[in-house]
Amino acid sequence: GAGVSQSPSNKVTEKGKDVELRCDPISGHTALYWYRQRLGQGLEFLIYFQGNSAPDKSGLPSDRFSAERTGESVSTLTIQRTQQEDSAVYLCASSLTLADEQFFGPGTRLTVL
Amino acid sequence: AQSVTQPDIHITVSEGASLELRCNYSYGATPYLFWYVQSPGQGLQLLLKYFSGDTLVQGIKGFEAEFKRSQSSFNLRKPSVHWSDAAEYFCAVAPGSNYQLIWGAGTKLIIKP
């Protein structure tokens, strides 16, 4: 079956613009996660969604970052007024439940000029 | 604060040689432990995980890892590496029932022919 997909694969934007990143999880997976991976660093947790529960937003670095998920389907991560330090690869993962293996998408490489 | 340390940024080994990648964590209780691999141009893939029980866990691609509570370590091993093992390896921990993964910075494995 299809894995986790993300779009776009690459995004170049100018400082101050808003961007939207999309994640399509594996069908039936109730949990969805967003991570940021800066060059040469490990993954940094941003947010996760589990079913209809309130999302855990504890990893969002600032109020410029927000994410939505409708039911158990697509999620979008929005970064408003982008800054150069937002440049990174943004990874999405999904899992059947919180206790299960996370399957990762290929990521979106964001470059803020 | 909880943290994961991978002390080796790069490791170079000859094809056919044995491999050990180090991972240490800082957490009061025994967390859930994971090793992921990120190959060039591919998404992150779970190699193995430890939740409880036997402290030596077997994973995919011939990898194994040993949990040592006294050393707060979860080192990854492979008896004989192949050129296709060249990739970046990440150790991650999930403290207890909170599945918010905390990631190490990664170790890049380089294989010499």
Interface residues (C-beta under 8 A of the other chain):
Chain A: G3 V4 A31 Y33 Y35 G40 Q41 G42 L43 E44 F45 Y48 D56 S58 G59 L91 A93 L98 A99 E101 Q102 F104 G105 P106 G107
Chain B: V4 Q6 Q42 G43 L44 Q45 L46 K49 F90 A92 Y99 Q100 L101 I102 W103 G104 A105 G106
